[in-house]
């Protein structure tokens, strides 16, 4: 007998680009849930019933919501149905009535359309999927933009906000909308951004660094769009060849045998159950000094250090995933923001831990995305002491570290460390120079202000906008 829940959980998987493994992820997720003794229904929204082949079933499409008759699969606890109905409101209502299932996993069709966006917005857990390729990331970004506009359309009181969003729906940013709104609508905009729910799953991961890049990508979406997209995790690519050979295996042993489902089970255990949409951030309106931990998504100094490292690693990857969302200049500015937030996170009072920015705080925004990132220091070559590199090398040798050991501990390449010790600084952007020196000061137990002074770095006195 199926285990009843107060309300069936609807999980919608969206991926506007075809070929990213969205249907595979849906089956893997269903199997991982079934291994936890959940009764799961997979809903294929494609008119071609493509997932039926993956589940060794005959293709059959339901054209009326009154004729839903899920087909059992060889996977214990997993059922399947293909529904081709364009009435998204009726579709979502019908899904809520299927209380015999613990989870309903909906595989949305590839492409971008209002029907799929509506289902995505009505889901308890909306998941956007992409693989680490430029076109896939750009399409995912476009999906987020259009899905948010679709969420605005649902409420009449958002008419004024929609007038600003609609003409630029495929290219809007937080700044382009916020600055065009009347003051009384700006708080409404912030509230709607905070109400938008979404998590991100990276598929076809080829190396571990792409997990760090995916986490930074979610932060980059937050910085440029103001949407708090939770990073859920990533699934590897190397073992994907085993999927079709094992898809019909006994589910009782599946989590222990199949790498994909084992990874998904780890995501379910470590991340999925921790997703809390009640505490949403809007990064562009956060002061990275006064709300440093919230900016980093941390609740303690230890978590702040960890998040700073993870995000910093993701942003600094040359031609990484964030390069498909932000310009090089913006990436350099965000790295500077992260460093500032980390410095202030240790001294931030505990009662300043993350709470969503309320509407009443919006008029007193201190720094927006376009001007707050300019708070990085400036570099004056004339003030860089001749012996700065030699001094840094002496401090490293006094601490009994080799270049290779420092590179390992700091994740700064040996080439950059050698450039720092020889004062070859022309090719290093100022925000990155500041971040590198900050990390070295931490490792070598040096006073950061002294290190900055020796290398000619000074604090910026005024904020400027690009």
Secondary structure, 3 states (H helix, E strand, C coil): CCCCCCCCEEEEEECCCCCCCHHHHHHHHHHHHHHCCCCEEEEECCCCCCHHHHCCCCCCEECCHHHCCCEECCCCCEEEEEECCCCHHHHHHHHHHCCCCCEEEEECCCCCCHHHHHHHHHCCEEEEEEECCHHHHHHHHHHHHHHHHHHHHCCHHHHHHHHHHHCCCCCCCHHHHHCCCCHHHHHHHHHHHHHCCCEEEEEEECCCHHHHHHHHHHHHHHHHHCCCCEEEEEEECHHHHHHHHHCCCCHHHHHHHCHHHHHHHHHHHHCHHHCCCCCCCCHHHCCCCCCHHHHHCCCCHHHHHHHHHHHHHHHHCCCCHHHHCCCHHHHHHHHHHHHHHHHHHCCCCHHHCCCCCCHHHHHHCCCCHHHHHHHCCEEEEEEECCCHHHHHHHHHHHCCCCHHHHHHHHCCCHHHHHHHHCCCCCCCCHHHHHHHHHHHHHHHCCCHHHHHHHEEEECCCCCCCC
